[in-house]
Amino acid sequence: MGLSVSAASTSKIAASAAPPKGFLAVYVGESQKRRYVVPISYLSQPSFQALLSKSEEEFGFDHPMGGLTIPCPEDAFIRVTSRLQ
């Protein structure tokens, strides 16, 4: 399946596809989750770490989607990641 890029330049890849080297998949949303593939360099950014803290508070290390789930509105995630470009 092809790679498409959202407005925030975060990539959405088919759920069955493994992320490319140097990227990780995260699931974003409150009720309905959407899969995004982001650069691992985001992990060192304070604003992205704040999203990860929300995830840890809600899920601990047991994520229902099998991958990293970030419990925030999709538009908030896009706002944060668009500043990391």
PDB file of N, CA, C and O in Angstrom, chain B, residues numbered from 101:
ATOM      1  N   MET B 101       0.840  -1.171   0.000  1.00  0.00           N
ATOM      2  CA  MET B 101       0.000   0.000   0.000  1.00  0.00           C
ATOM      3  C   MET B 101       0.887   1.236   0.000  1.00  0.00           C
ATOM      4  O   MET B 101       1.972   1.215   0.581  1.00  0.00           O
ATOM      5  N   GLY B 102       0.446   2.305  -0.637  1.00  0.00           N
ATOM      6  CA  GLY B 102       1.250   3.513  -0.757  1.00  0.00           C
ATOM      7  C   GLY B 102       1.310   4.313   0.519  1.00  0.00           C
ATOM      8  O   GLY B 102       0.545   4.086   1.456  1.00  0.00           O
ATOM      9  N   LEU B 103       2.220   5.239   0.538  1.00  0.00           N
ATOM     10  CA  LEU B 103       2.442   6.118   1.672  1.00  0.00           C
ATOM     11  C   LEU B 103       1.797   7.448   1.358  1.00  0.00           C
ATOM     12  O   LEU B 103       2.089   8.042   0.320  1.00  0.00           O
ATOM     13  N   SER B 104       0.925   7.931   2.231  1.00  0.00           N
ATOM     14  CA  SER B 104       0.341   9.244   2.019  1.00  0.00           C
ATOM     15  C   SER B 104       0.753  10.148   3.162  1.00  0.00           C
ATOM     16  O   SER B 104       1.050   9.677   4.260  1.00  0.00           O
ATOM     17  N   VAL B 105       0.772  11.436   2.909  1.00  0.00           N
ATOM     18  CA  VAL B 105       1.231  12.390   3.910  1.00  0.00           C
ATOM     19  C   VAL B 105       0.083  13.318   4.263  1.00  0.00           C
ATOM     20  O   VAL B 105      -0.584  13.851   3.377  1.00  0.00           O
ATOM     21  N   SER B 106      -0.151  13.513   5.554  1.00  0.00           N
ATOM     22  CA  SER B 106      -1.214  14.401   5.996  1.00  0.00           C
ATOM     23  C   SER B 106      -0.713  15.838   6.006  1.00  0.00           C
ATOM     24  O   SER B 106       0.444  16.103   5.680  1.00  0.00           O
ATOM     25  N   ALA B 107      -1.583  16.756   6.378  1.00  0.00           N
ATOM     26  CA  ALA B 107      -1.230  18.174   6.411  1.00  0.00           C
ATOM     27  C   ALA B 107      -0.065  18.449   7.349  1.00  0.00           C
ATOM     28  O   ALA B 107       0.687  19.401   7.139  1.00  0.00           O
ATOM     29  N   ALA B 108       0.093  17.640   8.365  1.00  0.00           N
ATOM     30  CA  ALA B 108       1.164  17.851   9.337  1.00  0.00           C
ATOM     31  C   ALA B 108       2.433  17.105   8.953  1.00  0.00           C
ATOM     32  O   ALA B 108       3.386  17.066   9.732  1.00  0.00           O
ATOM     33  N   SER B 109       2.459  16.525   7.787  1.00  0.00           N
ATOM     34  CA  SER B 109       3.592  15.744   7.294  1.00  0.00           C
ATOM     35  C   SER B 109       3.859  14.500   8.122  1.00  0.00           C
ATOM     36  O   SER B 109       4.944  13.924   8.039  1.00  0.00           O
ATOM     37  N   THR B 110       2.892  14.080   8.913  1.00  0.00           N
ATOM     38  CA  THR B 110       3.001  12.776   9.554  1.00  0.00           C
ATOM     39  C   THR B 110       2.396  11.787   8.589  1.00  0.00           C
ATOM     40  O   THR B 110       1.422  12.100   7.905  1.00  0.00           O
ATOM     41  N   SER B 111       2.945  10.623   8.527  1.00  0.00           N
ATOM     42  CA  SER B 111       2.521   9.655   7.522  1.00  0.00           C
ATOM     43  C   SER B 111       1.464   8.719   8.073  1.00  0.00           C
ATOM     44  O   SER B 111       1.521   8.290   9.225  1.00  0.00           O
ATOM     45  N   LYS B 112       0.492   8.413   7.215  1.00  0.00           N
ATOM     46  CA  LYS B 112      -0.507   7.403   7.527  1.00  0.00           C
ATOM     47  C   LYS B 112      -0.237   6.224   6.607  1.00  0.00           C
ATOM     48  O   LYS B 112      -0.260   6.371   5.385  1.00  0.00           O
ATOM     49  N   ILE B 113       0.019   5.057   7.183  1.00  0.00           N
ATOM     50  CA  ILE B 113       0.317   3.858   6.410  1.00  0.00           C
ATOM     51  C   ILE B 113      -0.697   2.792   6.792  1.00  0.00           C
ATOM     52  O   ILE B 113      -1.188   2.781   7.920  1.00  0.00           O
ATOM     53  N   ALA B 114      -1.010   1.909   5.876  1.00  0.00           N
ATOM     54  CA  ALA B 114      -1.948   0.822   6.159  1.00  0.00           C
ATOM     55  C   ALA B 114      -1.558   0.117   7.447  1.00  0.00           C
ATOM     56  O   ALA B 114      -0.375  -0.077   7.726  1.00  0.00           O
ATOM     57  N   ALA B 115      -2.553  -0.263   8.223  1.00  0.00           N
ATOM     58  CA  ALA B 115      -2.321  -0.844   9.543  1.00  0.00           C
ATOM     59  C   ALA B 115      -1.448  -2.089   9.505  1.00  0.00           C
ATOM     60  O   ALA B 115      -0.775  -2.390  10.491  1.00  0.00           O
ATOM     61  N   SER B 116      -1.440  -2.814   8.409  1.00  0.00           N
ATOM     62  CA  SER B 116      -0.651  -4.039   8.349  1.00  0.00           C
ATOM     63  C   SER B 116       0.802  -3.790   7.955  1.00  0.00           C
ATOM     64  O   SER B 116       1.628  -4.696   8.062  1.00  0.00           O
ATOM     65  N   ALA B 117       1.125  -2.598   7.507  1.00  0.00           N
ATOM     66  CA  ALA B 117       2.483  -2.301   7.053  1.00  0.00           C
ATOM     67  C   ALA B 117       3.377  -1.939   8.238  1.00  0.00           C
ATOM     68  O   ALA B 117       2.971  -1.198   9.133  1.00  0.00           O
ATOM     69  N   ALA B 118       4.588  -2.468   8.228  1.00  0.00           N
ATOM     70  CA  ALA B 118       5.557  -2.113   9.262  1.00  0.00           C
ATOM     71  C   ALA B 118       6.087  -0.716   8.965  1.00  0.00           C
ATOM     72  O   ALA B 118       6.267  -0.360   7.800  1.00  0.00           O
ATOM     73  N   PRO B 119       6.341   0.081  10.004  1.00  0.00           N
ATOM     74  CA  PRO B 119       6.889   1.414   9.752  1.00  0.00           C
ATOM     75  C   PRO B 119       8.293   1.310   9.146  1.00  0.00           C
ATOM     76  O   PRO B 119       9.022   0.361   9.433  1.00  0.00           O
ATOM     77  N   PRO B 120       8.668   2.270   8.321  1.00  0.00           N
ATOM     78  CA  PRO B 120      10.022   2.264   7.766  1.00  0.00           C
ATOM     79  C   PRO B 120      11.058   2.450   8.872  1.00  0.00           C
ATOM     80  O   PRO B 120      10.728   2.900   9.969  1.00  0.00           O
ATOM     81  N   LYS B 121      12.285   2.107   8.585  1.00  0.00           N
ATOM     82  CA  LYS B 121      13.371   2.277   9.548  1.00  0.00           C
ATOM     83  C   LYS B 121      13.456   3.751   9.952  1.00  0.00           C
ATOM     84  O   LYS B 121      13.410   4.644   9.105  1.00  0.00           O
ATOM     85  N   GLY B 122      13.582   3.986  11.256  1.00  0.00           N
ATOM     86  CA  GLY B 122      13.673   5.349  11.769  1.00  0.00           C
ATOM     87  C   GLY B 122      12.329   5.970  12.101  1.00  0.00           C
ATOM     88  O   GLY B 122      12.261   7.150  12.446  1.00  0.00           O
ATOM     89  N   PHE B 123      11.258   5.191  12.002  1.00  0.00           N
ATOM     90  CA  PHE B 123       9.911   5.678  12.279  1.00  0.00           C
ATOM     91  C   PHE B 123       9.209   4.721  13.236  1.00  0.00           C
ATOM     92  O   PHE B 123       9.619   3.570  13.383  1.00  0.00           O
ATOM     93  N   LEU B 124       8.145   5.204  13.891  1.00  0.00           N
ATOM     94  CA  LEU B 124       7.324   4.330  14.720  1.00  0.00           C
ATOM     95  C   LEU B 124       5.860   4.644  14.472  1.00  0.00           C
ATOM     96  O   LEU B 124       5.499   5.762  14.104  1.00  0.00           O
ATOM     97  N   ALA B 125       5.033   3.646  14.679  1.00  0.00           N
ATOM     98  CA  ALA B 125       3.592   3.807  14.495  1.00  0.00           C
ATOM     99  C   ALA B 125       2.951   4.183  15.821  1.00  0.00           C
ATOM    100  O   ALA B 125       3.280   3.622  16.866  1.00  0.00           O
ATOM    101  N   VAL B 126       2.031   5.141  15.765  1.00  0.00           N
ATOM    102  CA  VAL B 126       1.233   5.514  16.930  1.00  0.00           C
ATOM    103  C   VAL B 126      -0.228   5.548  16.497  1.00  0.00           C
ATOM    104  O   VAL B 126      -0.540   5.834  15.341  1.00  0.00           O
ATOM    105  N   TYR B 127      -1.108   5.254  17.433  1.00  0.00           N
ATOM    106  CA  TYR B 127      -2.544   5.308  17.185  1.00  0.00           C
ATOM    107  C   TYR B 127      -3.084   6.515  17.933  1.00  0.00           C
ATOM    108  O   TYR B 127      -2.855   6.664  19.133  1.00  0.00           O
ATOM    109  N   VAL B 128      -3.802   7.373  17.222  1.00  0.00           N
ATOM    110  CA  VAL B 128      -4.229   8.659  17.769  1.00  0.00           C
ATOM    111  C   VAL B 128      -5.737   8.802  17.655  1.00  0.00           C
ATOM    112  O   VAL B 128      -6.343   8.403  16.661  1.00  0.00           O
ATOM    113  N   GLY B 129      -6.327   9.375  18.684  1.00  0.00           N
ATOM    114  CA  GLY B 129      -7.755   9.669  18.663  1.00  0.00           C
ATOM    115  C   GLY B 129      -8.389   9.312  19.986  1.00  0.00           C
ATOM    116  O   GLY B 129      -7.796   8.626  20.818  1.00  0.00           O
ATOM    117  N   GLU B 130      -9.603   9.790  20.164  1.00  0.00           N
ATOM    118  CA  GLU B 130     -10.299   9.519  21.413  1.00  0.00           C
ATOM    119  C   GLU B 130     -11.207   8.297  21.280  1.00  0.00           C
ATOM    120  O   GLU B 130     -10.997   7.307  21.981  1.00  0.00           O
ATOM    121  N   SER B 131     -12.188   8.339  20.419  1.00  0.00           N
ATOM    122  CA  SER B 131     -13.049   7.162  20.270  1.00  0.00           C
ATOM    123  C   SER B 131     -12.580   6.288  19.111  1.00  0.00           C
ATOM    124  O   SER B 131     -12.428   5.077  19.269  1.00  0.00           O
ATOM    125  N   GLN B 132     -12.354   6.883  17.967  1.00  0.00           N
ATOM    126  CA  GLN B 132     -11.870   6.137  16.806  1.00  0.00           C
ATOM    127  C   GLN B 132     -10.388   6.456  16.617  1.00  0.00           C
ATOM    128  O   GLN B 132     -10.007   7.624  16.543  1.00  0.00           O
ATOM    129  N   LYS B 133      -9.567   5.436  16.538  1.00  0.00           N
ATOM    130  CA  LYS B 133      -8.114   5.611  16.436  1.00  0.00           C
ATOM    131  C   LYS B 133      -7.663   5.583  14.983  1.00  0.00           C
ATOM    132  O   LYS B 133      -8.162   4.802  14.174  1.00  0.00           O
ATOM    133  N   ARG B 134      -6.709   6.451  14.672  1.00  0.00           N
ATOM    134  CA  ARG B 134      -6.100   6.477  13.346  1.00  0.00           C
ATOM    135  C   ARG B 134      -4.598   6.258  13.532  1.00  0.00           C
ATOM    136  O   ARG B 134      -3.987   6.808  14.449  1.00  0.00           O
ATOM    137  N   ARG B 135      -4.023   5.456  12.659  1.00  0.00           N
ATOM    138  CA  ARG B 135      -2.604   5.110  12.752  1.00  0.00           C
ATOM    139  C   ARG B 135      -1.771   6.155  12.011  1.00  0.00           C
ATOM    140  O   ARG B 135      -2.045   6.487  10.858  1.00  0.00           O
ATOM    141  N   TYR B 136      -0.742   6.668  12.703  1.00  0.00           N
ATOM    142  CA  TYR B 136       0.228   7.585  12.116  1.00  0.00           C
ATOM    143  C   TYR B 136       1.611   6.985  12.267  1.00  0.00           C
ATOM    144  O   TYR B 136       1.880   6.261  13.225  1.00  0.00           O
ATOM    145  N   VAL B 137       2.472   7.280  11.336  1.00  0.00           N
ATOM    146  CA  VAL B 137       3.868   6.859  11.400  1.00  0.00           C
ATOM    147  C   VAL B 137       4.694   8.130  11.501  1.00  0.00           C
ATOM    148  O   VAL B 137       4.653   8.989  10.620  1.00  0.00           O
ATOM    149  N   VAL B 138       5.449   8.235  12.598  1.00  0.00           N
ATOM    150  CA  VAL B 138       6.209   9.454  12.868  1.00  0.00           C
ATOM    151  C   VAL B 138       7.691   9.122  13.025  1.00  0.00           C
ATOM    152  O   VAL B 138       8.043   7.997  13.380  1.00  0.00           O
ATOM    153  N   PRO B 139       8.558  10.099  12.761  1.00  0.00           N
ATOM    154  CA  PRO B 139       9.998   9.866  12.938  1.00  0.00           C
ATOM    155  C   PRO B 139      10.336   9.618  14.410  1.00  0.00           C
ATOM    156  O   PRO B 139       9.736  10.231  15.292  1.00  0.00           O
ATOM    157  N   ILE B 140      11.275   8.739  14.675  1.00  0.00           N
ATOM    158  CA  ILE B 140      11.663   8.481  16.067  1.00  0.00           C
ATOM    159  C   ILE B 140      12.312   9.708  16.701  1.00  0.00           C
ATOM    160  O   ILE B 140      12.399   9.791  17.926  1.00  0.00           O
ATOM    161  N   SER B 141      12.762  10.649  15.899  1.00  0.00           N
ATOM    162  CA  SER B 141      13.343  11.882  16.444  1.00  0.00           C
ATOM    163  C   SER B 141      12.320  12.655  17.276  1.00  0.00           C
ATOM    164  O   SER B 141      12.705  13.444  18.139  1.00  0.00           O
ATOM    165  N   TYR B 142      11.022  12.444  17.032  1.00  0.00           N
ATOM    166  CA  TYR B 142       9.984  13.107  17.820  1.00  0.00           C
ATOM    167  C   TYR B 142      10.050  12.700  19.288  1.00  0.00           C
ATOM    168  O   TYR B 142       9.624  13.459  20.158  1.00  0.00           O
ATOM    169  N   LEU B 143      10.574  11.520  19.572  1.00  0.00           N
ATOM    170  CA  LEU B 143      10.611  11.021  20.949  1.00  0.00           C
ATOM    171  C   LEU B 143      11.420  11.917  21.881  1.00  0.00           C
ATOM    172  O   LEU B 143      11.198  11.905  23.091  1.00  0.00           O
ATOM    173  N   SER B 144      12.346  12.684  21.341  1.00  0.00           N
ATOM    174  CA  SER B 144      13.180  13.555  22.175  1.00  0.00           C
ATOM    175  C   SER B 144      12.606  14.964  22.315  1.00  0.00           C
ATOM    176  O   SER B 144      13.191  15.797  23.007  1.00  0.00           O
ATOM    177  N   GLN B 145      11.486  15.239  21.680  1.00  0.00           N
ATOM    178  CA  GLN B 145      10.878  16.572  21.714  1.00  0.00           C
ATOM    179  C   GLN B 145       9.924  16.698  22.905  1.00  0.00           C
ATOM    180  O   GLN B 145       9.056  15.846  23.094  1.00  0.00           O
ATOM    181  N   PRO B 146      10.080  17.770  23.720  1.00  0.00           N
ATOM    182  CA  PRO B 146       9.227  17.934  24.909  1.00  0.00           C
ATOM    183  C   PRO B 146       7.725  17.912  24.610  1.00  0.00           C
ATOM    184  O   PRO B 146       6.958  17.338  25.384  1.00  0.00           O
ATOM    185  N   SER B 147       7.296  18.518  23.515  1.00  0.00           N
ATOM    186  CA  SER B 147       5.855  18.538  23.223  1.00  0.00           C
ATOM    187  C   SER B 147       5.334  17.137  22.893  1.00  0.00           C
ATOM    188  O   SER B 147       4.206  16.800  23.254  1.00  0.00           O
ATOM    189  N   PHE B 148       6.137  16.325  22.217  1.00  0.00           N
ATOM    190  CA  PHE B 148       5.730  14.951  21.919  1.00  0.00           C
ATOM    191  C   PHE B 148       5.804  14.104  23.189  1.00  0.00           C
ATOM    192  O   PHE B 148       4.978  13.214  23.392  1.00  0.00           O
ATOM    193  N   GLN B 149       6.785  14.375  24.036  1.00  0.00           N
ATOM    194  CA  GLN B 149       6.896  13.658  25.307  1.00  0.00           C
ATOM    195  C   GLN B 149       5.671  13.913  26.187  1.00  0.00           C
ATOM    196  O   GLN B 149       5.255  13.037  26.945  1.00  0.00           O
ATOM    197  N   ALA B 150       5.098  15.113  26.086  1.00  0.00           N
ATOM    198  CA  ALA B 150       3.879  15.412  26.846  1.00  0.00           C
ATOM    199  C   ALA B 150       2.731  14.511  26.382  1.00  0.00           C
ATOM    200  O   ALA B 150       1.942  14.038  27.200  1.00  0.00           O
ATOM    201  N   LEU B 151       2.640  14.274  25.073  1.00  0.00           N
ATOM    202  CA  LEU B 151       1.617  13.350  24.558  1.00  0.00           C
ATOM    203  C   LEU B 151       1.869  11.932  25.066  1.00  0.00           C
ATOM    204  O   LEU B 151       0.935  11.211  25.414  1.00  0.00           O
ATOM    205  N   LEU B 152       3.137  11.545  25.103  1.00  0.00           N
ATOM    206  CA  LEU B 152       3.482  10.207  25.600  1.00  0.00           C
ATOM    207  C   LEU B 152       3.135  10.065  27.082  1.00  0.00           C
ATOM    208  O   LEU B 152       2.729   8.991  27.527  1.00  0.00           O
ATOM    209  N   SER B 153       3.294  11.142  27.839  1.00  0.00           N
ATOM    210  CA  SER B 153       2.935  11.106  29.263  1.00  0.00           C
ATOM    211  C   SER B 153       1.440  10.875  29.439  1.00  0.00           C
ATOM    212  O   SER B 153       1.023  10.130  30.326  1.00  0.00           O
ATOM    213  N   LYS B 154       0.623  11.523  28.584  1.00  0.00           N
ATOM    214  CA  LYS B 154      -0.829  11.285  28.630  1.00  0.00           C
ATOM    215  C   LYS B 154      -1.134   9.821  28.352  1.00  0.00           C
ATOM    216  O   LYS B 154      -2.007   9.222  28.980  1.00  0.00           O
ATOM    217  N   SER B 155      -0.406   9.262  27.412  1.00  0.00           N
ATOM    218  CA  SER B 155      -0.595   7.857  27.061  1.00  0.00           C
ATOM    219  C   SER B 155      -0.241   6.954  28.239  1.00  0.00           C
ATOM    220  O   SER B 155      -0.963   6.006  28.549  1.00  0.00           O
ATOM    221  N   GLU B 156       0.872   7.259  28.883  1.00  0.00           N
ATOM    222  CA  GLU B 156       1.303   6.451  30.032  1.00  0.00           C
ATOM    223  C   GLU B 156       0.291   6.540  31.169  1.00  0.00           C
ATOM    224  O   GLU B 156      -0.011   5.536  31.814  1.00  0.00           O
ATOM    225  N   GLU B 157      -0.239   7.750  31.418  1.00  0.00           N
ATOM    226  CA  GLU B 157      -1.228   7.923  32.483  1.00  0.00           C
ATOM    227  C   GLU B 157      -2.488   7.096  32.219  1.00  0.00           C
ATOM    228  O   GLU B 157      -3.049   6.497  33.137  1.00  0.00           O
ATOM    229  N   GLU B 158      -2.924   7.070  30.968  1.00  0.00           N
ATOM    230  CA  GLU B 158      -4.172   6.368  30.645  1.00  0.00           C
ATOM    231  C   GLU B 158      -4.002   4.868  30.483  1.00  0.00           C
ATOM    232  O   GLU B 158      -4.844   4.094  30.940  1.00  0.00           O
ATOM    233  N   PHE B 159      -2.916   4.448  29.834  1.00  0.00           N
ATOM    234  CA  PHE B 159      -2.767   3.035  29.485  1.00  0.00           C
ATOM    235  C   PHE B 159      -1.631   2.317  30.202  1.00  0.00           C
ATOM    236  O   PHE B 159      -1.585   1.087  30.186  1.00  0.00           O
ATOM    237  N   GLY B 160      -0.719   3.043  30.826  1.00  0.00           N
ATOM    238  CA  GLY B 160       0.480   2.399  31.354  1.00  0.00           C
ATOM    239  C   GLY B 160       1.251   1.816  30.188  1.00  0.00           C
ATOM    240  O   GLY B 160       1.494   2.506  29.198  1.00  0.00           O
ATOM    241  N   PHE B 161       1.633   0.572  30.292  1.00  0.00           N
ATOM    242  CA  PHE B 161       2.359  -0.065  29.198  1.00  0.00           C
ATOM    243  C   PHE B 161       1.513  -1.121  28.495  1.00  0.00           C
ATOM    244  O   PHE B 161       2.041  -1.944  27.748  1.00  0.00           O
ATOM    245  N   ASP B 162       0.206  -1.100  28.732  1.00  0.00           N
ATOM    246  CA  ASP B 162      -0.718  -2.046  28.113  1.00  0.00           C
ATOM    247  C   ASP B 162      -1.611  -1.282  27.140  1.00  0.00           C
ATOM    248  O   ASP B 162      -2.656  -0.759  27.529  1.00  0.00           O
ATOM    249  N   HIS B 163      -1.203  -1.221  25.884  1.00  0.00           N
ATOM    250  CA  HIS B 163      -1.930  -0.452  24.884  1.00  0.00           C
ATOM    251  C   HIS B 163      -2.903  -1.350  24.127  1.00  0.00           C
ATOM    252  O   HIS B 163      -2.497  -2.372  23.575  1.00  0.00           O
ATOM    253  N   PRO B 164      -4.186  -0.979  24.095  1.00  0.00           N
ATOM    254  CA  PRO B 164      -5.222  -1.834  23.517  1.00  0.00           C
ATOM    255  C   PRO B 164      -5.061  -2.109  22.021  1.00  0.00           C
ATOM    256  O   PRO B 164      -5.541  -3.134  21.538  1.00  0.00           O
ATOM    257  N   MET B 165      -4.409  -1.233  21.290  1.00  0.00           N
ATOM    258  CA  MET B 165      -4.267  -1.409  19.848  1.00  0.00           C
ATOM    259  C   MET B 165      -3.054  -2.273  19.507  1.00  0.00           C
ATOM    260  O   MET B 165      -2.830  -2.595  18.340  1.00  0.00           O
ATOM    261  N   GLY B 166      -2.279  -2.646  20.510  1.00  0.00           N
ATOM    262  CA  GLY B 166      -1.081  -3.436  20.252  1.00  0.00           C
ATOM    263  C   GLY B 166       0.124  -2.569  19.943  1.00  0.00           C
ATOM    264  O   GLY B 166       1.252  -3.061  19.915  1.00  0.00           O
ATOM    265  N   GLY B 167      -0.099  -1.300  19.715  1.00  0.00           N
ATOM    266  CA  GLY B 167       0.972  -0.335  19.469  1.00  0.00           C
ATOM    267  C   GLY B 167       0.788   0.828  20.417  1.00  0.00           C
ATOM    268  O   GLY B 167      -0.091   0.803  21.279  1.00  0.00           O
ATOM    269  N   LEU B 168       1.591   1.821  20.264  1.00  0.00           N
ATOM    270  CA  LEU B 168       1.528   2.997  21.123  1.00  0.00           C
ATOM    271  C   LEU B 168       0.269   3.797  20.806  1.00  0.00           C
ATOM    272  O   LEU B 168       0.084   4.244  19.674  1.00  0.00           O
ATOM    273  N   THR B 169      -0.594   3.976  21.801  1.00  0.00           N
ATOM    274  CA  THR B 169      -1.846   4.708  21.630  1.00  0.00           C
ATOM    275  C   THR B 169      -1.754   6.038  22.351  1.00  0.00           C
ATOM    276  O   THR B 169      -1.418   6.088  23.535  1.00  0.00           O
ATOM    277  N   ILE B 170      -2.053   7.122  21.637  1.00  0.00           N
ATOM    278  CA  ILE B 170      -2.020   8.464  22.224  1.00  0.00           C
ATOM    279  C   ILE B 170      -3.459   8.958  22.323  1.00  0.00           C
ATOM    280  O   ILE B 170      -4.105   9.201  21.303  1.00  0.00           O
ATOM    281  N   PRO B 171      -3.968   9.110  23.563  1.00  0.00           N
ATOM    282  CA  PRO B 171      -5.373   9.460  23.768  1.00  0.00           C
ATOM    283  C   PRO B 171      -5.620  10.965  23.700  1.00  0.00           C
ATOM    284  O   PRO B 171      -5.880  11.599  24.723  1.00  0.00           O
ATOM    285  N   CYS B 172      -5.541  11.528  22.519  1.00  0.00           N
ATOM    286  CA  CYS B 172      -5.835  12.949  22.351  1.00  0.00           C
ATOM    287  C   CYS B 172      -6.578  13.124  21.033  1.00  0.00           C
ATOM    288  O   CYS B 172      -6.529  12.248  20.170  1.00  0.00           O
ATOM    289  N   PRO B 173      -7.264  14.250  20.877  1.00  0.00           N
ATOM    290  CA  PRO B 173      -7.935  14.490  19.598  1.00  0.00           C
ATOM    291  C   PRO B 173      -6.915  14.518  18.457  1.00  0.00           C
ATOM    292  O   PRO B 173      -5.787  14.984  18.621  1.00  0.00           O
ATOM    293  N   GLU B 174      -7.332  14.018  17.321  1.00  0.00           N
ATOM    294  CA  GLU B 174      -6.428  13.948  16.174  1.00  0.00           C
ATOM    295  C   GLU B 174      -5.914  15.328  15.769  1.00  0.00           C
ATOM    296  O   GLU B 174      -4.749  15.466  15.396  1.00  0.00           O
ATOM    297  N   ASP B 175      -6.766  16.346  15.838  1.00  0.00           N
ATOM    298  CA  ASP B 175      -6.321  17.689  15.453  1.00  0.00           C
ATOM    299  C   ASP B 175      -5.253  18.225  16.406  1.00  0.00           C
ATOM    300  O   ASP B 175      -4.357  18.951  15.975  1.00  0.00           O
ATOM    301  N   ALA B 176      -5.331  17.881  17.688  1.00  0.00           N
ATOM    302  CA  ALA B 176      -4.299  18.296  18.646  1.00  0.00           C
ATOM    303  C   ALA B 176      -2.973  17.611  18.329  1.00  0.00           C
ATOM    304  O   ALA B 176      -1.916  18.237  18.398  1.00  0.00           O
ATOM    305  N   PHE B 177      -3.028  16.329  17.984  1.00  0.00           N
ATOM    306  CA  PHE B 177      -1.823  15.590  17.601  1.00  0.00           C
ATOM    307  C   PHE B 177      -1.181  16.232  16.367  1.00  0.00           C
ATOM    308  O   PHE B 177       0.036  16.407  16.317  1.00  0.00           O
ATOM    309  N   ILE B 178      -1.990  16.576  15.393  1.00  0.00           N
ATOM    310  CA  ILE B 178      -1.470  17.192  14.168  1.00  0.00           C
ATOM    311  C   ILE B 178      -0.859  18.554  14.470  1.00  0.00           C
ATOM    312  O   ILE B 178       0.179  18.904  13.907  1.00  0.00           O
ATOM    313  N   ARG B 179      -1.490  19.330  15.356  1.00  0.00           N
ATOM    314  CA  ARG B 179      -0.916  20.630  15.747  1.00  0.00           C
ATOM    315  C   ARG B 179       0.464  20.449  16.365  1.00  0.00           C
ATOM    316  O   ARG B 179       1.402  21.167  16.020  1.00  0.00           O
ATOM    317  N   VAL B 180       0.586  19.496  17.272  1.00  0.00           N
ATOM    318  CA  VAL B 180       1.874  19.257  17.937  1.00  0.00           C
ATOM    319  C   VAL B 180       2.922  18.799  16.932  1.00  0.00           C
ATOM    320  O   VAL B 180       4.021  19.353  16.891  1.00  0.00           O
ATOM    321  N   THR B 181       2.598  17.803  16.126  1.00  0.00           N
ATOM    322  CA  THR B 181       3.600  17.260  15.209  1.00  0.00           C
ATOM    323  C   THR B 181       3.945  18.226  14.081  1.00  0.00           C
ATOM    324  O   THR B 181       5.053  18.171  13.549  1.00  0.00           O
ATOM    325  N   SER B 182       3.028  19.104  13.708  1.00  0.00           N
ATOM    326  CA  SER B 182       3.341  20.068  12.643  1.00  0.00           C
ATOM    327  C   SER B 182       4.405  21.057  13.092  1.00  0.00           C
ATOM    328  O   SER B 182       5.124  21.614  12.261  1.00  0.00           O
ATOM    329  N   ARG B 183       4.513  21.281  14.387  1.00  0.00           N
ATOM    330  CA  ARG B 183       5.542  22.188  14.926  1.00  0.00           C
ATOM    331  C   ARG B 183       6.905  21.511  15.018  1.00  0.00           C
ATOM    332  O   ARG B 183       7.918  22.179  15.228  1.00  0.00           O
ATOM    333  N   LEU B 184       6.936  20.207  14.863  1.00  0.00           N
ATOM    334  CA  LEU B 184       8.191  19.461  14.994  1.00  0.00           C
ATOM    335  C   LEU B 184       8.900  19.283  13.664  1.00  0.00           C
ATOM    336  O   LEU B 184       9.987  18.706  13.629  1.00  0.00           O
ATOM    337  N   GLN B 185       8.330  19.750  12.589  1.00  0.00           N
ATOM    338  CA  GLN B 185       8.919  19.552  11.258  1.00  0.00           C
ATOM    339  C   GLN B 185      10.221  20.304  11.096  1.00  0.00           C
ATOM    340  O   GLN B 185      10.842  20.242  10.035  1.00  0.00           O
TER     341      GLN B 185
END
